[in-house]
Amino acid sequence: MRNDVKKETLFAHLSRPSPALGTAVNPSVTRASTLLFEKAEDLYRTDLRGYGRHGSQVHDDLCTAFNTLEGGAGTSLAASGLAACTLAILSHVKAGDHLLLTDSVYGPVRSFCLNYLKTMGVQVQLYDPRIGDGIQALIRENTSVIWLESPGSLTFEIQDLPAISKVARTHNVTTIIDNTWSAGLTLNPLALGIDISVHSATKYFGGHGDVLFGAVISQSKNTAHKVAKTAKYLGYATSPDDAYQILRGFRSVIARFQQSEKTAESLANWLDTHPKVFSVLHPAHYTHPDHALWKRDFKGGGSLFSIVLNPVSPQHVHKFINALEIFGIGYSYGGFESLAIQCDPQLTRDILKKPDGPLIRFACGLENVEDLKQDIEAALSII
Ligand SMILES: Cc1ncc(COP(=O)(O)O)c(C=O)c1O
C-alpha cells in the first residue's frame, strides 16, 4: 500500500495478515499464559517473548495502531483507561516529587493523585486548567509531572497545550494528557509538545459498551521505555480478546466518531437556544469561553458535552433524567448508545467556579439525531 494514505485507509488495513488462499482478513488471537520453548538454552533469551504476560502478536498490532494514531514512538497497554492514567503517572513520579494536576481532571485520577500518591510522599497541587504559560510560577525544583486533560471532565475547559509544554520542557518536567475526548482524531497533543498521551480506549475504540481498555502513547522512545518498564514491574497485562476488540474498533472508529461528533454539535446548537437551558458547555460551540483556543489546536469536536439547566431542584433534575427514553442513564461515552448523567454529585472543583445551575452531561451515540432531540425535548417539558 502507498505510504501517504489517510487514516481511514490505514485503520481499515492495519495488521492484516499477508494474503494467501483463505486467509482471514483480521489477525488471529492467541490465548496463552505459558509459552513453550524448543530448547532449555532459549528459556532466558532476552530477545524472545517468554511468558503470556508480555503480550502476543495482537497486542503488538494494537500498539502499532495507537502509535499510528498519534505519531507515537511507543505504546503500553492497560486493562482500563484508569489503569493507563495511573501507569503513566507512576512511571514518572517518585517519593518527594511534586505533581501539578488540572482542576478539571477526571474524578478517579484526581482521587488517585490526592489520596494514593500523597501516601507515597508525592506532593500534589491543583492548578487552573486555563493557566497557560502562567504554570511557570507553580513549577518547583522537584516538579516532575504536569497532568493535563483537555477538554476537562464534565465542564470542558480547553488548555493551552503549546504554552504549557514549552514551559515544562525548559524545566525538564514531563507533560501527560488524558486525550480520551478527542480519540486522538481531532487533537494530536504529541505534535504540540506533550510527552505522553493517555486514552481510555473503552470509549471510542471499544465503541460498543462491552470492553474496558487503556493505552499510554509516548512521544519519544526513552519515555516509552520508562512506561513499559513500569508496566512490567507492576505486572500489567491485558487479555488478547480485549486487545482484539480494540483493534477491531480501529477499523470503524473514524466513521463512528464523525457521526456522533455531528450529532453532538447539532444537539449543542439546538440546546443553546432552548428556554430551559442556561448554557451549553461544548468547546466547538461558539459560546464556549475557550472556543478560539479549541479552533486553534483541534481539528474537530467530540461526542460528549454538557449543559447547565436553569436552576431547578435536584428532584426535577432526576425527573428529567428519568424521563429520557432513548438516552440511557449511565457513565462512559464513545459507544453506539447515547447516555446522560447528572453531574453535580461528583463535581469537585478546588479552583474553578462551579456552574450556576444543574450540570447534565450527554454522550451522543449513533441513534438518529432528530429522535435524540425529541427525547430531550419531551424530558425537558416535564420540568
Ligand atoms: C476522561 C477519562 N479518562 C479516563 C477514564 C477511565 O477510563 P476507564 O473507564 O476505561 O477506566 C474515563 C472514563 O470515563 C474518562 O472519561
The ligand as an ORCA input file, in Angstrom:
! r2SCAN-3c Opt
* xyz 0 1
  C     -11.523     11.320     30.545
  C     -11.493      9.920     31.073
  N     -10.314      9.367     31.376
  C     -10.234      8.107     31.860
  C     -11.361      7.358     32.071
  C     -11.238      5.988     32.651
  O     -11.436      5.054     31.687
  P     -11.890      3.535     32.011
  O     -13.340      3.597     32.297
  O     -11.543      2.814     30.779
  O     -11.083      3.100     33.190
  C     -12.610      7.895     31.765
  C     -13.855      7.104     31.988
  O     -14.924      7.597     31.981
  C     -12.673      9.215     31.249
  O     -13.847      9.802     30.965
*
